[in-house]
């Protein structure tokens, strides 16, 4: 996913999948989206909306999230009953980790 520095749209939407199949997250007790840039945690917060039955979580960007250009690695961590965490990493069609590239803008 490519976005431009300081843009707050489109929202970050991630579908949690297992071997390409969306995972039903309705029984999870918590969800959070974590973003890391240059080795440091950039954000770690609950989704702003979700369609848990389809495994979809959405986060609205905050100004600081996209303040500088570069690569952001993201993942979704959910908590299943019994305090059992599971991490989902967005993947390309080829199976590689899909990062967010924050591109510089001219203004």
Buried (B, 14 or more C-beta within 10 A) or exposed (E): BEBBBBEEEEEBBBBBBEEEEBBEBEEBEEBBBBBBBEEEEBBEEEBEEBBBEBBBBBBEBEEEBBEEEBEBBBBBBBBEEEEEEBEBBBBEEEEEEBBBEBEEEEE
